[in-house]
């Protein structure tokens, strides 16, 4: 009897000790979580370590919050491009080490690390920048007729004619670039950067949705509409088998421009890994074995807009409408870093090749901010040509490329376009499904850089259902807007989007 009572008493004491130990662990975890939260902005590394420790001691709501909060690291650096204006095109090149800014025939190159000006270049008169080339020495330059050239900035001359085709990508080391038709099937060609020599070519029966060039141009990934994804050994001229061929055909989209968001393909710098991102899905494969390594889903609503494999292929960085995130591929796609993007939009997301854990991106929030504020973002062509002087194919290219860029930035494709110089005819209308928009009040603000004059022109000429033409690239036009709004609002006018105006007529 005494033995049984002694055993029972010992069991009760042992259980009490276990409860007390668990409560102590919870209290310790809560204290660590509190300290982690207090250090998040001043010492993020220690905050992250304390968050991990708190979660390991006791998986509580507080320790989970500290763990996830520790993943959000602050920016290491940021700087504002001194070149201002709505028409400035910006590109990150050389693994995010060089910022190229182009406007009005002038291109500046800045060193991102020290923010210093590296070089200034001039472009031929009448040309516009389409895209960045294989590295910071090259740009895809579009002429007045819509044809493209690969322009060598230091040499000041064209090194390759792109014609009606488009630049679809380049090797991370700048050794090769890819050209293909802007729309529709046709020949896809891989070129050597130095002299434009064709290294590999293949014909696609469907429109190319997206592509990626591997290091040295030795690998090429092509995603024709409806799939399947193709991986080519360009040196041996053979198509490589692998799990990518069995991926859902929605990976490559329809090629019609109606797909929900961009299709992204990315190689790692060593060519061992290939990643694809479409919608909210990300897939990663090992190129040598052909097997899948990761398949995961992001938390954004509109899907991934950017993706980049780390130089060693161990991590995938992504951006969407929700956050900038990094995923560990060794565990199938575990999120190990996130940064909210409530106001920013990441463009040109890239890893620094010299610092393998450093990410860089451009803030492209303007178009999205305009859309979120209730404004209507329309199409005005890719590089402002007179559309009536182009072929139907060139017209379609001008408008389709712009619509795709707007959709990538805002999440919504435009339905309207304003023809440059108000030049429009039956051929232009037949080449697009977009609805043309003209105006009845022309401020001629490009001719008169006077805020008071611009404001008085609008106030004097505005009538019911008027469409007013102004250019926000001119500071005096922006300065005129408050007086216009105040005066016309006092007269009973309401300001609406063009689509709203048309719906009420």
JOZIFEN-V751699 format. One record per backbone hydrogen bond with DSSP energy under -1.0 kcal/mol. CO is the residue of the C=O (numbers start at 1). NH is the residue of the N-H. If there is no record, write none. Layout:
co: [CO:CO]
nh: [NH:NH]
//
This chain:
co: [1:2:3:4:5:6:7:8:9:10:11:12:13:14:15:16:17:18:19:20:21:22:23:24:25:26:27:28:29:30:31:32:33:34:35:39:43:44:45:46:47:48:49:50:51:52:53:54:58:60:61:62:63:64:65:66:71:85:89:91:93:94:97:98:99:100:101:102:103:105:106:107:108:109:109:110:111:116:119:121:124:128:131:135:137:138:139:140:140:141:142:143:147:148:148:149:150:151:152:152:157:160:162:163:166:169:171:175:176:177:178:179:180:186:188:189:190:190:191:192:197:200:202:204:207:210:212:214:215:218:219:220:221:222:223:224:230:231:232:233:233:238:242:243:244:248:249:253:259:264:266:268:272:273:274:275:276:277:278:279:280:281:282:283:284:284:285:286:290:291:294:296:306:308:310:314:315:316:317:318:319:319:322:323:324:325:326:326:327:328:328:329:332:334:337:339:345:347:350:355:358:360:362:365:366:367:368:369:370:371:379:386:387:391:392:393:394:395:396:397:399:400:401:402:403:404:405:406:407:415:416:417:419:420:425:426:427:435:441:444:444:448:450:451:452:453:454:455:456:457:458:463:467:467:469:471:474:474:475:480:481:482:483:484:485:486:488:489:497:498:499]
nh: [5:6:7:8:9:10:11:12:13:14:15:16:17:18:19:20:21:22:23:24:25:26:27:28:29:30:31:32:33:34:35:36:37:38:39:43:47:48:49:50:51:52:53:54:55:56:57:58:60:64:65:66:67:68:69:70:73:88:102:100:98:97:112:93:110:91:108:89:106:123:103:121:101:118:119:99:115:111:109:107:127:142:140:138:153:133:151:130:131:149:128:146:143:162:163:141:159:139:156:157:152:150:165:148:180:178:174:193:171:191:168:189:166:204:202:179:199:200:177:196:192:190:188:186:225:223:221:217:218:234:214:232:212:230:209:227:222:240:220:237:238:233:245:246:247:251:252:226:261:277:275:271:287:268:285:266:283:264:281:304:298:278:296:276:293:294:274:290:243:286:284:282:319:317:313:329:310:327:308:325:305:306:341:320:339:318:336:337:316:333:334:332:295:328:326:324:364:362:360:358:352:350:347:369:370:371:372:373:375:374:418:389:390:395:396:397:398:399:400:401:403:404:405:406:407:408:409:410:411:435:379:437:422:423:429:430:431:417:469:447:448:450:454:455:456:457:458:459:460:461:462:466:440:441:443:474:477:478:479:484:485:486:487:488:489:490:493:492:501:502:503]
//
